[in-house]
Amino acid sequence: MAGLTRLSDDLAFASAIIDRVDQTTRQRFQAADLRVESKPDLTPVTDADRAAEAIIRDMLTHSRSRDAIYGEEEGGTRTHAPRRWIIDPIDGTKNFVRGVPVWATLLALEEDGEITLGIVSAPALGRRWWAAKGMGAFTGRSWANAKQIHVSDVSRVADASISYSSLNGWATRGQLRAFLRLVQGCWRSRAYGDFWSYMLLAEGAVDIAAEPELEVYDMAALVPIVEEAGGRFTSLHGEAGPWGGCALATNRHLHEQAQAILDSVRDDIDVAPENHDV
């Protein structure tokens, strides 16, 4: 009971942080003076990304001073810690830059190597999702109109809807043929992309979501939401949680089927999965 009370307090605090961040990111979305730069890995970063992470860090440092922090833009504690907050200030920065409203702030709490809390806020869509271990997964514009969410009951790949982001990383992994085999075996496929694939899965609108190349901050907040909604979240090679550098999320019924198809054939170029222990 004490653990649930603590998590409930952390979730309320995380929601208050995200309320502040949403005000900033909404104001900067489609702003004429938005500043965009390229990071060393050639991915874009905006003044909104940096401002959002700064707000989160400031509030965490003030109210959770003993907790470690790891964020996309400013780094931090890269190894597991007793309590560590993991930040993606804007997941979907390329969408943000182009004026596509599918982007979100992701905030997660890791405790002793397990993600116990996650919150995903997409203010341009007017949506928010959250979950804490043992407390269920919810969506809504606010706590007041929260609705509990659950994954689907689809049990055959042939009846499943799959969502993904792009094809490029699958070729790099040597699994493009396998991924296309999975997609073609499904009833329906759409590239909703980024966080949204996994939130739709948690709501039961999508049954499988997969991506070949991800960082821990891309996935951490998604894990408890998918799992508390009844789904399963692993790497493509079966490692539970957001630690494997890639993702396969399903409604649980389809997980072994999807993984078997992804393992069924390899491309000519075979790239071994990296170890992303952060």
Buried (B, 14 or more C-beta within 10 A) or exposed (E): EEEEEEBEEBBEBBBEBBEEBBEBBEEBBEEEEBEBEEEEEEEBBBBBBBBBBBBBBEBBEEEBEEBBBBBBBBEBBEEBBEBBBBBBBBBBBBBBBEEEBBBBBBBBBBBEEEBBBBBBBBBBEEBBBBBBBEBBBBBBEEEEEBEEBBBBEBEEBEEBBBBBBEEEBBBEBBBBBBBBBBBEBBEEBEEBBBBBBBBBBBBBBBBBBBBBBBBBBBBBBBBBBBBBBBBBBBBBBEBBBBBBBBBBBBBBBBBEBBBEBBEEBBBEEEBEBEEBEB
